[in-house]
Amino acid sequence: MTTSINVSRSYVDHAASSPMSASVIAVIAETLAGYGNPSALHGSGRGARRIVEEARESLAACLGAQPGEVVFTSGGTEANNLALLGAADADAPVVISAIEHPSVAEIGRLRDRVAVAGVDANGRLDLDDFARLVDGAAIASVMWVNNETGVIQDVPAIVERTHAGGALAHSDGVQAFGHLPIDFAATGLDLLSLSAHKLGGPVGVGALVVRRGTRLRASGFGGGQEAKLRSGTVPVALVAGFAAAAQAAVDVLAAEAERLEALRARVAALTAVIDGAVDNSAEEHSPAIINLTFPGTRADDVLLLLDAAGIDASTGSACTAGMHQPSEVLLAMGRSRAEAGASLRFSFGATTTSADVDRLVAVLPGAVQTARRAVAT
Amino acid sequence: MRVLAAMSGGVDSAVAAARLVEAGHEVTGVHLALSRNPELFRSGSRGCCSIADANDARRAADVLGIPFYVWDFSERFADDVVADFVSEYAAGRTPNPCLRCNEKIKFAAVLERGVALGFERVATGHYARLDRTDDQVSLYRAAEPAKDQSYVLGVLTAEQLAHCEFPLGEVVSKLELRVEAAERGLLVADKPDSYDICFIPTGDTGGFLDDRLGRRSGDIVDVDGEVLGAHQGYYRYTVGQRHGLHLSVPAADGRPRYVVGLDPVSNTVTVGAKQQLAVRTISAIRPTWTEAAVGGSWRGLVQVRAHAEAVPATFTAVADRLEIELDAPMFGVSPGQAAVHYDGDRVVGAATIAATGT
């Protein structure tokens, strides 16, 4: 049995993985037919290397970065790992926010000297707390757009405080790239993590953008590819697909942002329809993500009902043994465990249509009502 | 029909779900997470509560192409099943946690949640049969007596049974079921059966109870109060038990001795001859009925353990109790176990054994 994203379903989980367009698939398919190791010196190797380098240049141009600053990785997780493990000095603290993705937060937990800066009820970093912690740190990592709530951080202010404290500034930009304009040079960031499959590229490839002159150590060992920072043969077709998807997203970014924001607003308007519903990203947010709490429900029950109605959504938070855990992000924002366990994320992308949102806003109020009855039993 | 299939990760519940899918029902799989610390529960082939089991259940659901969820019932399981299990042993009784789980979790909390979410039925892989007429559902033993699990379902009420589905009631052998599972592409076809108590991964019930009740040794006495030996916690014994007594004083008549009583207050285990185990009457409390409650006196069969034979008896309903008079004496009847009673193969109801008489 084959399972793919079905046109009869409404897929509102783009922040988990956004489907590839036919043109991106075509780029990958064409490139897959080639061969040669891009590190090889012979003609076939040169052909492969040319594709990789063109992808690097194209991606860099989409980001306002230099091609030499783009280090391909297997995805956002590896990029985050490389940034934190590569920049951390054994003696100096690492500062992260309380709402980081596990690929940052779990590294933080491994280290003795990690400091966690809090966020306010809207999920925005407490800049004073952060400034105090970052003084003398090796690196600070704050996610640009939160993957669960879509809340946008004030990156320029964070970078300024990070540098004032003498630390390297890293941001997980996985949910930002393709939805917000990014000018890496202008941000002042030293390190920026990216992933292909959140913006319509293939799963299995991402990048760490490393500002020229930044001292970073490799955390994996091997043949020294990618400027000795990320060993392993570069997957030619995947990086080509990544670049094609990024270019496609950036080409229509402003118009898409406006379109998705309008769709998002229709979902946000449900807070006026569903008793007690709360929009957890009412502040500065990505147009592509909305996180809502429906008090008195179990998120898993709402998801079951939406799934049965043809809607693919998620909580956005981590699963343990197939069960959603109350969102650490929402807990950090001061929500109760019950509230965090009653929250869902809906996320949009290039293939999201107004019909998808029609279905969502039609089904959600009844699903919440039914889920509330299931809790009351 | 929208059916919620409880999937343990074992072969039975996987085939049960598969049969419902094949019959054209809209099936959703659900695995119950019952442990607060899944890694600490037994893993792999021996259990129903581990992460590996949840993954097996998920794989089966994927093969069937049905939605699958894991529901966390660990809090309720800890309160309603595990705590009850410990306190029953502490009181000198012998509980049946599987039956309790069916009564309080699977066919109560899970069923209620499922019905509230719009499911018409909850299906499990139990071996038992349901006969539905327009206004009534009757519960029967499975077609194959050796696999019959109607005993652990005997506590279900008419209202619960109305929402139940047991697709394996007609299965005649486990081999047949495993062949069917393999034909359906279910990877759990060869998975060994589970036998032990799922929340005691080591199988060491005595040790589990030691940890929770605090090991306190005491005397093993005969019916006249003479001390014959020492025990390492009365809760490690069950009425009717013969082995593992390690008595230092041999019986005067040279005959085997059995546990005939447990007294938590004096912390003693009483042993005696087999005839002292003979039970003629059973007084059982908290009766439940699979159909309408029965009043007055009637004849039927009673089964007092999961794998015991059902024996003929006369039943009398007295207020909130069930008085059971056995045609012939029975040996090794433990307070705390369920007396499930039948009309032929049909389950009539259940009650908890409170006291026995000669």
Contacts between the chains, C-beta under 8 A, distances in Angstrom:
chain1	res1	chain2	res2	distance
A	1	B	65	5.5
A	3	B	65	7.8
A	300	B	69	6.1
A	300	B	71	7.2
A	301	B	113	7.5
A	301	B	117	6.0
A	304	B	28	7.0
A	304	B	67	7.1
A	304	B	69	5.9
A	304	B	117	6.3
A	305	B	117	6.5
A	305	B	118	7.5
A	307	B	67	5.5
A	308	B	2	8.0
A	308	B	26	8.0
A	308	B	28	7.4
A	308	B	67	7.3
A	308	B	118	7.7
A	321	B	33	6.3
A	321	B	38	5.4
A	321	B	51	4.6
A	321	B	54	5.4
A	321	B	70	6.4
A	322	B	31	6.9
A	322	B	33	7.7
A	322	B	54	5.3
A	322	B	55	7.9
A	322	B	58	6.4
A	322	B	68	7.9
A	322	B	69	7.4
A	322	B	70	3.6
A	323	B	33	5.9
A	323	B	70	4.7
A	323	B	71	7.7
A	323	B	72	5.1
A	370	B	116	7.0
A	370	B	117	6.3
A	370	B	118	6.5
A	371	B	117	7.3
A	373	B	116	4.8
A	374	B	113	5.1
A	374	B	116	3.7
A	374	B	117	5.0
A	376	B	116	7.6
A	377	B	112	4.0
A	377	B	113	6.1
A	377	B	115	7.7
A	377	B	116	4.9
